[in-house]
Amino acid sequence: MLCACESGHQNVVELLLKAGAQVNVKNFNGNTPLQFVALHGFHTLVVELLKKGAILDEMNDNGRTALHISSNEGHLKTVQVLVNQLLTASHPQVPHKVTHQKLLTFVNTRDFDNRTALLDACEKGHCEVARFLVENKSDVSIADFSGRNPLHVACGEGYHPVVQLLLENHANIHTSDYNLRFPIHWAAKCGNVEIIGALIEKRANIHVVDAMRDTPLHLACDGGHLEVSYSFLFLPSY
């Protein structure tokens, strides 16, 4: 069953299910068939497994659900199927009338590193996945165990469209991680001048220091990011 799901062989999966194969069987890492098809973006198989009783929010040994996995891989259609399956309540594990709180709980489920599906999508630059999750009540402020939230990771990886999306949805630019690094620190370290400009437009403090007493300018210079370094010298600061 797990091998058929990993390979995306829908006919084989359907045959195995008819023969009584366990839809929620796990491998040695705790992954179910649903998590395997989510990993590879086989959204039609996701629908089939959910119809047969796959547990929508089942976690593997790292606390990761199918939503985490598909968001991390950027499989928008799979993410949409998973969330819409909850909203339409067509799979037997979910009551017919899904409350606002149930949606909040599902999309903001945290793995054992305290990471949400939104944080995964933002770190990988999957802007449309992130947009869909935000539209469906994903919390832009939830941080992992290092204190990094979606805005921190998007700035650190240089994904300007994701940063813009988060800023449009009221992500807080004045929140630091546990090393006292703010989004502007991570943008400076990455060297993305567009993100620096977007943060400064939102009144980011370019003089703030992290736990090592480094300012964003220190980090930009350390990374050899000349254009970003100049931006700190000539753009307005707050």
N, C-alpha and C positions, 0 to 999 in steps of 0.2 A: 504493500500500500504506500509506504513512504517513498520507495523508489519510483513508483508510477507517478506520484505527485511531484516529486523533484524533477522528473523528466517532462511533465506536462502532458502525459498521455491520458486524455480525458476518457476515451473509450475504455481503456484498461481500468481506470479508477471507477467508472460506472459499473463495469463488470464485477470488480472486487466488492463494491458496496452491495450489489445485488446478491453476492455470494455470502454476505454477512461479515465483511471485513470491518474492523473497529475504526470508526471515523476519528476517534480521539486518541489513538495509539501514539505512544511517544518513543523517540529514539533515546540514545544514551545522554544526549544534551537536553532532553525534555521537550524537544520540538515535535509538534503534531503535524499531521498532513496539511492543516490549514496554514501553519507557519511556513511550511515548505513552499506551498503555492504562492503565498504572499511574498516570499523572498524572490521568486522568479517572475512575479507579475502576471500569473495565470488567473486573471480575474474571473473568467467563466468557470474555472474549477473552484474558485472561492465560493461562487454562488451555489454550485452543486454540493459542496461539502457542508455549507451552512444549511441547505435544505435537508440534509441527512443528519443534522444534529451536531455539527461541529461547534465547539464552545468558542464563542466570539472573542472573549477576553482571556482565554487560557494563556498562562505564562510558561516560558521555558525556564531552564535552570538559572538563567540570568535575569529573570523577571520580565522578559521581553514578550510582548504580545504580537499578533499578526499585524496590528496597526503600527507598532514600532518598526517592525521589520520592513514593511512595504513603504513606509515613510522614509526610512533611511535609504532605500534603494531608488526612491523617486517614482514609484509606480502609482501614478495618479488615479487611474481607473480602479485599481485594487483598493486604494484608500477610500475612494468614493463608494465602492461596493460595501466595504466594511462598515462605514459610518451610516450609509443609507439603509443597510440591513438592520441596524439598531433602530433607526428612525421609523422604518416601516413595520418593525416588529414581526417580520415574517419567519424568523428562526425561533425554534421552540424554547430556547433558554431565556428569552426576553419577553416580558409582559406586553400585551397589546398596546396599552397606553404608556408610552415612554415619557417620563417626566423630564423636565429641564435638568434636574439634578443627575439623572441617569446619563444624559449626554455629556454633561460636565465631567462626570466620573470616568466615563469611557475614554474620551479624547485626551483627558489629562492624567491617565494612568501612568505611574512612574515605575521604571524598572529598578533593579537593585542598586544602580548608580544614581538614582533619583532623576533619570532622564525621561522626558516625555517624547512623544512622537514628533511634536513640533520642533523641539530642540534638535532632534535627529535630522529632520528635513532642512532646517536652517543651516546646520553645520555642513551639510552636503550641497547647499545651494539650490535645492529643489523648490523654486519660488512658487510654482503653481500648487504643489502639494501643501506648502506652508500657507498659502492663501486660502485653500479649501479648509484646512484645519482651523485657521483663525475665524473664518466665516462660520464654523461650526463649534464655536465656544472654546477653542484651545486658548489656554492662559499664556500670554506672552511673557509673564514675569517669573514663571517657575524655573528655578535654577537647579543644577545638578549638585553633587556633593563637593565640587570644587568652587561652588558659588557662581558658576557661569550660566547665564540665561541665554535664550535665543539671540538676543541682540549682541551679547558678548561674542558668541561663536560666529555669527554672521559677519561681524566686524573683523574678527580675527582671521577669517578665511577669505575676506575680500569680496563678499557677495553683495554688491551695491543694490540690486533689485530687491533682495531679501531685506536688507537694512531699511530701504524705503518703505517696504510693506509693513515692517514692524513699527517704524516711526509713525506711519499713518494710523496705526492701531494702538497708539499711546504707550509704546514701550518706553520705559524710564531710562533716560541716558545718564542719570545720576546715581545709578546703583553699581556698586563694585562687587567683584568676586572676593574670595577669601584671601587673595594676595593684594587686595586693595586696588586692583586694576579695573578701570572703568572702560566702557565701550571705546572711548577715544584712545586709550592706551593700546587696545587690541588693534584698532584701525591703523594707528601709527606704526605698530610693530609689523603689520601686514604690508603697509606702504600704499594704501589705496587713497589717493587724494580726493576722489569723489565722495567717499564715505566720510572723510575728514570734513569736507565742506558741508555735507548734510548734517553732521553732528554739531558743527559750529553754528549752523543756521538755527538749530534747536537750543542754542546757548550752552553748549558743552564748555566746561572749564579746561582750557589747554594747559593750565599750570598745576593741575592736580598731581599729587605724587602717589606712587604705589608703596608697597611694603618695603621695597628696596630703595626708596626715595627717588625713583626714576619718574620723570615727567614724560608725557608723550613725545616731546622733542628728543629726549635722551634715546628713547626706543627707536624713533625714526632715524636718528643719526647712527645708532648702533647697527641698524639694518642697511645702512647705505642708501636710504630713500631720500634723495636730494629734493625732489619736487615736494614731498610731504614736509620736509624740514623747512623749505621756503614758505610753505603755506602757513606754518605756525608763526613765522616772522612777519607775514604781510596781511594775513586775514584778520578780521576783528576777533577779539577774544572776550570772554565774559567771566 
